[in-house]
Amino acid sequence: MFNKTDPKYFDEGPWTFDKTEHAVLGLCKILDRYAHKLTLEELQNDPRCAKIPNLNLGVVQHVINDVEAKLRRGVKPFANEVIYHTGPHHDDIMLGIMPFINRQLRSPSNQVHFAIMTSGYHSVTDEFLLEAMKDTLSLLHQGRIEMVHYPDFFEQGYRFKQEKDIHHYLDNVARKNPDEMRRGFCHRILRDAVGLWQLKSVEDVETRFAKEIATLREGLPNSPEIQKLKGEIREFEEELVWAYAGTSLSHVHHLRLGLYDAGTQGPNFHRDVEPILNQLRELKPTIITVAIDYEGLGPNTHYKVMQSIAEAVRLWSEETDLMDLKIFGYRNVWSTFHPAEANVYVPVSLNAMAVFEKAFKDSYLTQVKAEFPNPDFDGPFSELAESIWVKQLKDIQLILGKNYFYENAHPLIRATHGLIFLKQMTAREFVALAETMKSMI
């Protein structure tokens, strides 16, 4: 991980401490040697470390101290914050920083919001929706979806009690009852379908579902309505994940920006930037998290979403003092930060991994069988994310030593078996980074 830096990085522009850190970290990785055991001769013989001004062993200690400071920032608790977590797609936030978020959710003084920028319908297969609609019809015919018999269900009742669907589903996660979990999911499918097609009776539901099932079986292109229904399935999944820690629906925001339709063009102000800006004005977050991916790394919507958020922050800064706003850039299964590029290391315990893995498998029904398009990995995204966290810890152990963790006085550091890398920025630094990334295209 350390030794993949482009050699040009060390030759272009003035020398900075970031370059020093890159070089020392890289040498530890290449030699598979703990930092405190590096010799001055080894530093001098390394083509990158040899470029460090006034090279001496004190440079290594400086790097060790800086890495430790990054870890200390990662264990700092949050209180009395308004936190606005953003994700390009459903599951991006979770795969990037769920252990970081779960500690924030434990403090009732924090207001934690989740904003998912796109509908995510591309991630729902026709086969998945086909089976979901068939199961919903089956439960309806068995008389196990009783809400359709409420007098006002088809007029307005279908709009209410989405929280009840979530609670029913998670109750049955606890009870280990997959049949009732599925019933809770089908309740939501039916509510969404009634609203989508303005269905007025059980007969309407049966007719519409039969028609859509036949279309899905034929493999015809999805209609805009089916795309929307698929997106609403992804929204339910996102609501489930954060409901694990008691997050209400009012704090999970589905912006459904039109970036899928943008082609190669960048964000559109009215379609993409303005909805984010309005939400920033309304919620007034003190902390924002953003997926930071260059164009071409992973889905292109990641880059477009980041640029949309950066523009919204820039415009917000023109009308509000954002000197105290903290922005945390994160990455997940599509790309990773170099350890020197990140300035916050968040410890991940085995306990956090267990919660993460179970929540992913129980909530992201459409993604459990999804495979990462990489010949080196087959399996759910949750396992790939965990493998990245584990590798990141292994690399940092070369700098701090394994005993630094298991002998540490802080219980969270003692329990560390993975690390999440974050890049903390001011509003101005974030906007400048987005501009720099834009100029590199």
Helices and strands as residue ranges (DSSP letters): G 2-4, H 8-11, H 17-31, G 35-37, H 40-45, G 49-51, H 57-74, E 82-87, H 92-105, E 111-116, G 121-123, H 126-141, G 146-149, G 157-159, H 162-174, H 178-197, H 202-218, H 224-243, G 249-251, E 252-254, G 258-261, I 269-273, H 274-283, E 287-291, H 300-317, E 326-330, E 344-349, H 350-363, H 381-400, H 402-406, H 411-414, E 416-425, H 427-439
